[in-house]
Amino acid sequence: MALYLIGTDHDIQHDGKVNRLPRDRASEIRKEFAEYIARIADQNHVELIAEECCADILVTYGATTSMPKLAAEAVNIRHAYVDPGNEDRRRLGIPDHNYSAYPEAKKQEIYCIREKYWMERIAETRCSKVLLICGALHVSRLMESPKPIGFDCQVVEKYWGSEYLPPTPR
């Protein structure tokens, strides 16, 4: 399976409240991101656009959709939210969605659990070419971590949109 990775900031990923983007340009930047994803998916003949997101997160941010979902609709391919929702997080022993105050070791443990969950969800689709949109900090982690047998990961963009934001990826 070819797994293409695009890292970004979650503020760019959805159409909800703006935290880090310049407010006057948020819609324009998000639209540009959706168009970029659609172009990459089309160029690489991707069968699925997966993303580090879930319905519970969209509600948290007051969002109605995500840019990867809009991109998938634009090029008429499958889309999947692969991050665990609240129920799966409880089952996996992951605290709520905001764990920035946790010690670094606990954050790393949570990232490992979530990233493994993403790979399992992606593998279940049986798609041969998948584009995964995730937070920029996960791109290097995913490239360095063991992947399920048959996953061939390629970085398309480590941190799309970094020029619009303060330097710390989320």
C-alpha positions in Angstrom: 0.0 0.0 0.0 1.3 3.4 -0.9 0.7 5.9 1.9 1.2 9.5 1.0 1.6 11.9 4.0 0.7 15.6 4.2 1.3 17.3 7.6 -0.5 20.5 8.5 -1.9 22.4 11.5 -5.3 21.4 12.6 -6.5 25.0 12.3 -6.1 24.6 8.6 -7.8 21.2 8.4 -11.4 22.2 9.2 -13.9 25.0 8.7 -14.5 25.7 12.4 -13.3 28.3 14.8 -10.0 29.9 14.0 -7.2 29.7 16.7 -3.9 30.2 15.0 -4.6 31.3 11.4 -4.8 34.9 10.4 -8.6 35.5 10.8 -8.9 37.6 7.7 -7.4 34.9 5.5 -8.6 31.7 7.2 -11.2 30.8 4.6 -8.8 31.6 1.7 -6.0 29.4 3.2 -8.4 26.5 4.0 -9.7 26.6 0.4 -6.2 26.6 -0.9 -5.4 23.6 1.3 -8.5 21.7 0.0 -7.5 22.4 -3.6 -3.9 21.3 -2.9 -5.1 18.0 -1.4 -7.4 17.4 -4.3 -4.6 18.0 -6.8 -2.2 15.6 -4.9 -4.9 12.9 -4.7 -5.6 13.2 -8.4 -1.9 13.3 -9.5 -1.2 10.1 -7.4 -4.4 8.3 -8.4 -5.3 8.0 -4.7 -8.3 5.8 -3.7 -8.8 7.2 -0.3 -8.1 10.5 1.6 -7.8 9.6 5.3 -7.3 12.2 8.0 -6.4 12.6 11.6 -9.9 13.8 12.6 -13.2 12.5 13.8 -16.8 13.7 14.1 -16.2 14.5 17.8 -13.4 16.9 16.9 -15.4 18.7 14.3 -18.1 19.3 16.9 -15.4 20.6 19.4 -14.2 23.2 16.8 -17.7 24.1 15.7 -16.8 22.8 12.2 -19.2 21.4 9.7 -16.6 19.7 7.5 -12.9 19.3 6.9 -10.7 20.3 4.0 -9.7 16.7 3.2 -13.4 15.7 3.0 -14.1 18.6 0.6 -11.1 17.6 -1.5 -12.3 13.9 -1.6 -15.7 15.1 -2.8 -14.1 17.3 -5.4 -12.2 14.4 -7.0 -14.9 11.9 -6.3 -12.9 9.5 -4.1 -13.5 7.9 -0.7 -12.8 9.8 2.5 -12.3 8.5 6.1 -11.8 10.1 9.5 -9.3 7.7 11.1 -8.7 9.3 14.5 -10.5 7.6 17.4 -13.7 9.3 18.5 -14.6 9.8 22.2 -16.0 6.3 22.6 -12.9 4.6 21.0 -10.6 6.9 23.0 -12.2 5.7 26.3 -11.8 2.1 25.1 -8.1 2.7 24.2 -7.4 4.5 27.5 -6.7 7.9 25.8 -7.8 11.0 27.7 -9.9 13.8 26.1 -8.7 15.5 23.0 -6.7 18.2 24.8 -3.7 16.6 26.5 -1.1 19.4 26.0 -0.6 19.7 29.8 0.4 16.0 30.1 4.1 15.1 30.6 6.0 14.5 27.4 6.3 10.7 28.0 2.5 10.4 28.3 1.9 12.5 25.1 4.3 10.2 23.2 2.4 7.1 24.5 -0.9 8.6 23.4 0.5 9.5 19.9 1.7 5.9 19.5 -1.7 4.5 20.4 -3.5 6.9 18.0 -1.1 6.4 15.1 -1.4 2.6 15.4 -5.2 3.1 15.4 -4.9 5.2 12.2 -2.8 2.5 10.4 -5.4 -0.2 11.4 -8.3 1.9 10.1 -6.4 2.6 6.9 -5.4 -1.1 6.4 -9.1 -2.1 6.9 -10.0 -0.1 3.8 -7.9 -2.3 1.6 -7.1 0.6 -0.7 -3.8 0.5 -2.5 -3.1 4.2 -2.6 -4.0 6.4 0.4 -3.4 10.0 1.2 -3.2 10.7 4.9 -3.6 14.2 6.3 -2.3 14.6 9.8 -0.8 17.1 12.2 2.7 18.1 11.1 4.3 16.6 14.2 3.1 13.1 13.2 4.8 13.0 9.8 8.3 12.3 11.1 6.9 9.9 13.7 5.1 8.0 11.1 8.1 7.8 8.8 10.3 6.5 11.7 7.8 4.1 13.4 7.2 0.5 12.3 4.3 0.3 9.8 2.1 -2.7 9.2 3.6 -5.0 6.6 3.0 -3.7 3.1 2.9 0.0 3.9 5.2 2.2 1.8 5.1 5.7 3.2 6.1 8.8 1.3 6.1 12.4 2.6 4.4 14.7 0.2 4.5 17.8 2.5 5.9 17.8 6.1 4.0 20.9 7.1 1.6 22.5 4.6 0.7 26.0 5.6 3.6 26.7 8.0 4.1 30.1 6.4 0.7 31.2 7.6 1.2 30.2 11.3 3.5 30.7 14.3 6.4 28.2 14.1 5.1 25.5 16.5 3.1 22.6 14.8 0.1 21.1 16.7 
